[in-house]
Amino acid sequence: MQETRHQFHEQLRALETQALDGLDLVIQQLDRSLESISYQDVELAGMVVADDDRIDGRYLEVHQGILSLLARQAPVAGDLRIVAALLHVIRCVERMGDQCVNIAKLVPLSGYEAPKDKDILDAIERMGRLARSQVSQAKQAFAGRNTELAQDLVRQDIEINRLNREIFRRAVEVGDNLDLREWAMFMILVARCLERVGDNTVDIAEQTVFVVTGLFREFADASNPFDSARTP
């Protein structure tokens, strides 16, 4: 029995490593999708779309691995919390990968020679840096069972949400040039994708606290539109 439990814990640790390493794949995809937006690089954007299969594959590996583990063992207490949290974490990884793909798919639509607005591009760049930092910190928090790092993600997410609203306001005020307006609308969609990446890191943060404390609570107040609240 003791040997069986040891094998269970080894397999659970391996699945956790697989899930958290999926966040490294997200960072790679995020970097490339933002670079493709900055330089209107359609070829790089196509690579982001094609490489989403890697993240989808990681999701299936971890999800099926956890189900297989549950079929052989009945985890209790802390182990059960980890299992439940990992199912949530790997789903967040898959969703963040999808948001990177959504950004990349906007590149050929937004026009190679389209006029651009520096304020919007600067805000997108800042959002991208924040989103990247949040993904990295979410991995660190969960791996280290660090609730302070997890809760700090809420503070960072407030700034991403602020920049998202700033980009929307600037796009509305951008002027009468129809091509510039169209480009700005595409940038609103890019900002929305980055905002969703941030939201998913907060979801992982919530799971971190759940694993440590056994209690689940949402960090954001959905009734307050100006809080760090997340949108569906």
Residue pairs with C-beta under 8 A, 6 or more apart in sequence:
4 73
5 73
8 69
8 72
8 73
8 75
8 79
9 79
11 65
11 69
12 69
12 75
12 79
12 82
12 83
15 62
15 65
15 66
15 69
15 86
16 82
16 86
16 143
18 58
18 61
18 62
18 65
19 58
19 62
19 86
19 89
19 90
19 93
20 89
20 139
20 142
20 143
21 58
22 55
22 58
22 59
22 62
22 90
22 93
22 94
23 93
23 96
23 135
23 136
23 138
23 139
24 139
25 54
25 55
25 58
25 93
25 97
26 55
26 93
26 96
26 97
26 100
26 135
26 197
27 132
27 135
27 136
28 51
29 48
29 51
29 52
29 55
29 97
29 100
29 101
30 96
30 100
30 128
30 131
30 132
30 135
30 197
31 132
32 44
32 47
32 48
32 100
32 104
33 45
33 48
33 100
33 101
33 103
33 104
34 103
34 124
34 125
34 128
35 41
35 44
36 42
36 44
36 45
36 48
36 103
36 104
36 107
37 103
37 106
37 107
37 110
37 124
37 190
38 121
38 125
40 107
40 110
40 111
40 112
41 107
42 107
42 108
42 112
44 104
45 104
45 105
45 107
45 108
46 104
48 100
48 101
48 103
48 104
49 101
49 104
49 105
52 97
52 98
52 100
52 101
55 93
55 94
55 97
56 94
56 97
58 90
58 93
58 94
59 90
59 91
59 93
59 94
62 86
62 90
63 87
63 90
66 83
66 86
66 87
69 75
69 83
70 83
75 82
75 83
78 211
78 214
81 210
81 211
81 214
82 211
84 210
85 142
85 207
85 208
85 210
85 211
88 203
88 204
88 207
89 142
89 204
89 207
92 200
92 201
92 203
92 204
95 196
95 200
96 135
96 196
96 197
96 200
96 201
99 193
99 194
99 196
99 197
99 200
100 193
100 197
102 189
102 193
103 190
103 193
103 194
106 186
106 189
106 190
109 186
110 182
110 183
110 186
110 187
111 179
111 182
111 183
114 179
114 180
114 182
114 183
115 177
115 179
115 180
115 183
116 180
116 183
117 170
117 174
117 180
117 183
117 184
117 187
119 170
120 167
120 170
120 171
120 174
120 184
120 187
121 187
123 163
123 166
123 167
123 170
123 191
124 167
124 187
124 190
124 191
124 194
126 163
127 160
127 163
127 164
127 167
127 191
127 194
127 195
128 194
130 156
130 159
130 160
130 163
130 194
130 198
131 160
131 194
131 197
131 198
131 201
133 156
134 153
134 156
134 157
134 160
134 197
134 198
134 201
134 202
135 197
135 201
137 149
137 152
137 153
137 156
137 201
138 150
138 153
138 201
138 204
138 205
138 208
140 146
140 149
141 147
141 149
141 150
141 153
141 204
141 205
141 208
142 150
142 204
142 207
142 208
142 211
145 208
145 211
145 212
146 208
147 208
147 209
147 212
147 213
149 205
149 208
150 204
150 205
150 206
150 208
150 209
151 205
151 209
151 219
153 201
153 202
153 204
153 205
153 219
154 202
154 205
154 219
154 220
154 228
155 228
156 198
157 198
157 199
157 201
157 202
157 220
157 228
157 230
158 227
158 228
160 194
160 195
160 198
161 195
161 198
161 228
161 229
163 191
164 191
164 192
164 194
164 195
167 187
167 188
167 191
168 188
168 191
170 184
171 181
171 184
171 185
171 187
171 188
174 180
174 181
174 184
175 181
195 231
199 230
199 231
202 219
202 220
202 228
202 230
203 230
205 219
206 216
206 217
206 218
206 219
209 215
209 216
209 217
210 216
219 228
220 227
220 228
220 229
220 230
221 227
221 229
222 229
222 230
223 229
